[in-house]
Amino acid sequence: MPPEERLKIVQEFADLTDDEAATVFNSGGVPLDTIDRMIENVVGTFELPLGIATNFQINGKDYLVPLAVEEPSVVAAASNSARQTRDRGGFQCSASEPVMIGQIQLTGVPDPSGARLRILHHRQEILDLANEQDPVLVRFGGGARDIDVRVVNSHVGDFVVTHLLVDTRDAMGANAVNTMAEAVAPYIEELTGGKVFLRILSNLAVHRTVRGRAIFSKEAMGGEHIVDGIIMAYALAASDPYRCATHNKGIMNGISSVVRSTGNDTRAVEAGAHAFAARTGSYLPLTTYEKNADGDLVGTIELPMPVGLIGGATKTHPVAKACIKILGVDNAQELGMIIAAVGLAQNHAALKALATVGIQKGHMKLHARNVAVAAFESLGVEEDPALIDEVKEELVKGGKIRVDKAEEILKRIKGL
Ligand code: NAD
């Protein structure tokens, strides 16, 4: 069915007005046939704001960073924190080689340790077989590099799990790795007499990590007591999973926004980040904070970063293509390093706000427009952009950014 016909069915089913249906169908700047080829059962697009984070200097190079996100204050916070690193040289970032893991689960072998050794013995044949699947990747300098084999005990018996380590260069690599994992599976069965079950990428991409470090100067931050406050706030995250989940969520506010704006897979990066945070058996922060000898704050970040410049939606979505051009990156590792810097900046901004005025002051000011809109909704008043701004201004001036206050203001203005 073409998108128009699908939408007609949905419109009838959900009783959408013509205006509502037209809003869904409007595909913005992206041609509808492009969208229709990206996923299934397309009826339109879902648009998000795209904002530019400023002040990022990474390994001596200045970047403008596009963030696609619905949450107010993310872009402002990242830009503000990045500014506070500039007098100490900005962000220093590095990346590992872009090596992803494909898992092959072997079942039904009576001698798992023996099978493990038989697989390792045929490492080169397995790598050659994998590399035959993707001559293009090999041509670009990537390909299967190594294998690792473990015996995994489960409640239904032992599995022999082979990890195929594949350098996927500028691709995120999930499809490339899955194809290779499927291709080598029959050979592993032949070697061991077992039965292969799953053949799939692992999102715990421990061999494809990015790291970032920055010094936030005490002067730019407003004093050494703020450095101490951030270290205290960090200590709670490092000791308590309830705080740590929110600490890492703040990091992902920045990270997922860049991953999304460049057409990459947010779920792949998020799954990898949280699994990496829990890899020791305790769920820990993705960042660290310390005070250096000068009394400045040293922040670091490290996490898996399976992002690409090729494959997936990166080359099909025209806005993602433009975002990659805005970033001016040459390879996927450089993109990953920028993403790490944004994650660190975002986390620093949240910790600084928490350790000083509290998170709500800055956030709610930027969120005030959403609160004003909620009052129009709850009172059934038709939205009018100028009037929304008027309610928002008054809310911010009054200092209590709540829907009941917005309702009061709107009722007064409208004489309700
Ligand atoms: P892809 O298959 O579209 O493109 C990768 C291919 O591009 C490579 O295999 C290679 O043949 C070619 N290529 C050309 N130039 C290259 C270069 N310079 N560097 C590297 N490769 C080059 O995409 P992909 O990256 O294999 O897969 C990404 C997609 O897989 C994403 O859409 C993701 O959402 C999806 N996915 C994710 C998971 C997961 O995370 N668990 C699972 C399945 C699929």
Residues whose N, C-alpha, C, O or C-beta is under 5 A from the ligand:
A	BS01	NAD	D134 V136 L137 F140 T168 R169 D170 A171 M172 G173 A174 N175 A176 L201 D265 A268 G308 I310 G311 G312 A313
